[in-house]
Amino acid sequence: MITVKNLHKSFNTLNGPVEVLKGINQEIKHGEKVVIVGPSGSGKSTFLRCINLLEQPTSGEIWFEGKQINATGCDVDQLRRKIGMVFQHFNLFPHLTVRQNITLAPVSLKLETQDEADEQAQQLLKRVGLESKADSFPGQLSGGQKQRIAIVRAMAMQPDVMLFDEPTSALDPEMVGEVLQVMKELAEAGMTMIVVTHEMAFAREVATRVLFMEDGNIQEEAPPKEFFSHPKSPRLQNFLSKVL
């Protein structure tokens, strides 16, 4: 579904360019649940944001469903509709109700009528246990509820893959579980997922593969049982000793 070839990303700073991604190669198949872990500053979020071109790669290729999405002339907006993204800080529109937040994109892009979008929104809200919040505003919701709404909003576009950028790191500890439960249910339903997270229990339980990133590279990858039980590199051994 997604192929990344020799991906580089640099940012210009006052002290000159800083290379954040240093030649990543990766293939993600339909139905996989890939969890990316690693220390802060290792390039995890930048990698995720490059996959749907929220960040433009400096060089390299990104292929999605057979098309190179960072090639000149590619209709990025058309392809991005198939790539759902959930951010650390929800990014809900505060002046819109929950229902309006969910239906805005499908209706604006003429993918659904307002009635169709409203019906889908209600079904998705019921799926995450928030159907009673359809007419509430984001400011009336807890952090966990906001993040579940953000997931629903991404799902309303009926994406082929979902990207999650540390979706629980801004939440109070007691709210983390309700968001992870929604993500587990998505995984069980067959959704292709790429998740940047510090939640190691989630990685163990849900991932088909776990990637360890450091210093702009994927240093190690394996199925979760092997990844956590038999880390090969001393750096991953050291990382896991601090987070488990």
PEURGI-V586268 format. One record per pair of residues at least 4 apart in sequence whose C-alpha atoms are under 7 Angstrom apart, sorted by the first residue. I is the first residue (numbers start at 0). J is the second residue. If there is no record, write none. Layout:
i->I j->J
i->I j->J
This chain:
i->0 j->27
i->0 j->28
i->0 j->29
i->0 j->63
i->0 j->64
i->1 j->26
i->1 j->27
i->1 j->28
i->1 j->62
i->1 j->63
i->1 j->64
i->2 j->25
i->2 j->26
i->2 j->27
i->2 j->61
i->2 j->62
i->2 j->63
i->3 j->23
i->3 j->24
i->3 j->25
i->3 j->26
i->3 j->60
i->3 j->61
i->3 j->62
i->4 j->23
i->4 j->24
i->4 j->25
i->4 j->59
i->4 j->60
i->4 j->61
i->5 j->22
i->5 j->23
i->5 j->24
i->5 j->59
i->5 j->60
i->6 j->20
i->6 j->21
i->6 j->22
i->6 j->23
i->6 j->24
i->6 j->56
i->6 j->58
i->6 j->59
i->6 j->60
i->7 j->20
i->7 j->21
i->7 j->22
i->7 j->23
i->7 j->56
i->7 j->57
i->7 j->58
i->7 j->59
i->8 j->18
i->8 j->19
i->8 j->20
i->8 j->56
i->8 j->57
i->8 j->58
i->9 j->16
i->9 j->17
i->9 j->18
i->9 j->19
i->9 j->20
i->9 j->57
i->10 j->16
i->10 j->17
i->10 j->18
i->11 j->15
i->11 j->16
i->11 j->17
i->12 j->16
i->12 j->17
i->19 j->42
i->19 j->215
i->20 j->42
i->20 j->215
i->20 j->216
i->21 j->215
i->21 j->216
i->22 j->216
i->23 j->216
i->23 j->217
i->27 j->31
i->29 j->191
i->30 j->189
i->30 j->190
i->30 j->191
i->31 j->191
i->31 j->192
i->31 j->207
i->32 j->186
i->32 j->191
i->32 j->192
i->32 j->193
i->32 j->205
i->32 j->206
i->32 j->207
i->32 j->208
i->33 j->192
i->33 j->193
i->33 j->194
i->33 j->206
i->33 j->207
i->33 j->208
i->33 j->209
i->34 j->193
i->34 j->194
i->34 j->195
i->34 j->202
i->34 j->206
i->34 j->208
i->34 j->209
i->34 j->210
i->35 j->43
i->35 j->194
i->35 j->195
i->35 j->196
i->35 j->209
i->35 j->210
i->35 j->211
i->36 j->195
i->36 j->196
i->36 j->197
i->36 j->210
i->36 j->211
i->36 j->212
i->37 j->41
i->37 j->211
i->37 j->212
i->37 j->213
i->38 j->213
i->41 j->212
i->41 j->213
i->41 j->214
i->41 j->215
i->42 j->46
i->42 j->214
i->42 j->215
i->43 j->47
i->43 j->195
i->43 j->212
i->44 j->48
i->44 j->164
i->44 j->195
i->45 j->49
i->46 j->50
i->48 j->52
i->48 j->53
i->48 j->54
i->49 j->53
i->49 j->54
i->49 j->55
i->49 j->56
i->50 j->61
i->51 j->79
i->51 j->82
i->60 j->67
i->60 j->69
i->61 j->67
i->61 j->68
i->61 j->69
i->62 j->66
i->62 j->67
i->62 j->68
i->63 j->67
i->63 j->68
i->68 j->73
i->68 j->75
i->69 j->73
i->74 j->78
i->75 j->79
i->76 j->80
i->80 j->156
i->80 j->158
i->81 j->157
i->81 j->158
i->81 j->159
i->81 j->160
i->82 j->158
i->82 j->159
i->82 j->160
i->82 j->161
i->83 j->153
i->83 j->154
i->83 j->158
i->83 j->160
i->83 j->161
i->83 j->162
i->84 j->153
i->84 j->161
i->84 j->162
i->84 j->163
i->85 j->149
i->85 j->150
i->85 j->153
i->85 j->162
i->85 j->163
i->85 j->164
i->85 j->166
i->86 j->163
i->86 j->164
i->86 j->165
i->86 j->166
i->87 j->164
i->87 j->165
i->87 j->166
i->87 j->167
i->87 j->168
i->87 j->169
i->88 j->169
i->89 j->145
i->89 j->146
i->89 j->149
i->91 j->100
i->91 j->137
i->91 j->149
i->92 j->100
i->93 j->136
i->93 j->137
i->93 j->138
i->95 j->99
i->95 j->100
i->95 j->136
i->96 j->100
i->96 j->133
i->96 j->134
i->96 j->135
i->96 j->136
i->96 j->137
i->97 j->101
i->97 j->132
i->97 j->133
i->97 j->134
i->97 j->135
i->97 j->136
i->97 j->137
i->98 j->102
i->98 j->117
i->98 j->120
i->98 j->133
i->98 j->134
i->99 j->103
i->100 j->152
i->101 j->120
i->101 j->151
i->101 j->152
i->101 j->155
i->102 j->106
i->102 j->116
i->102 j->117
i->102 j->120
i->103 j->107
i->104 j->108
i->105 j->109
i->105 j->110
i->105 j->111
i->105 j->116
i->105 j->156
i->106 j->110
i->106 j->111
i->106 j->112
i->106 j->113
i->106 j->116
i->111 j->115
i->111 j->116
i->112 j->116
i->113 j->117
i->114 j->118
i->115 j->119
i->116 j->120
i->117 j->121
i->118 j->122
i->119 j->123
i->120 j->124
i->120 j->155
i->121 j->125
i->121 j->130
i->122 j->126
i->123 j->127
i->123 j->151
i->124 j->128
i->124 j->129
i->124 j->130
i->124 j->151
i->125 j->129
i->125 j->130
i->127 j->147
i->127 j->181
i->135 j->139
i->137 j->145
i->140 j->144
i->140 j->145
i->141 j->145
i->142 j->146
i->142 j->170
i->143 j->147
i->143 j->170
i->143 j->174
i->143 j->175
i->143 j->177
i->143 j->178
i->144 j->148
i->145 j->149
i->146 j->150
i->146 j->178
i->147 j->151
i->147 j->178
i->148 j->152
i->149 j->153
i->150 j->154
i->151 j->155
i->154 j->158
i->159 j->191
i->160 j->190
i->160 j->191
i->160 j->192
i->161 j->191
i->161 j->192
i->161 j->193
i->162 j->192
i->162 j->193
i->162 j->194
i->163 j->193
i->163 j->194
i->163 j->195
i->164 j->194
i->164 j->195
i->164 j->196
i->165 j->195
i->165 j->196
i->167 j->175
i->170 j->174
i->170 j->175
i->171 j->175
i->175 j->179
i->176 j->180
i->177 j->181
i->178 j->182
i->179 j->183
i->180 j->184
i->181 j->185
i->182 j->186
i->183 j->187
i->183 j->205
i->184 j->188
i->185 j->189
i->185 j->190
i->186 j->190
i->198 j->202
i->199 j->203
i->200 j->204
i->201 j->205
i->202 j->206
i->202 j->209
i->202 j->223
i->203 j->223
i->203 j->224
i->206 j->223
i->207 j->222
i->207 j->223
i->208 j->220
i->208 j->221
i->208 j->222
i->208 j->223
i->209 j->220
i->209 j->221
i->209 j->222
i->209 j->223
i->209 j->226
i->210 j->217
i->210 j->219
i->210 j->220
i->210 j->221
i->211 j->217
i->211 j->218
i->211 j->219
i->211 j->220
i->212 j->216
i->212 j->217
i->212 j->218
i->213 j->217
i->213 j->218
i->220 j->226
i->221 j->225
i->221 j->226
i->222 j->226
i->223 j->227
i->224 j->228
i->225 j->229
i->226 j->230
i->230 j->235
i->230 j->236
i->232 j->236
i->233 j->237
i->234 j->238
i->235 j->239
i->236 j->240
i->237 j->241
i->238 j->242
i->239 j->243
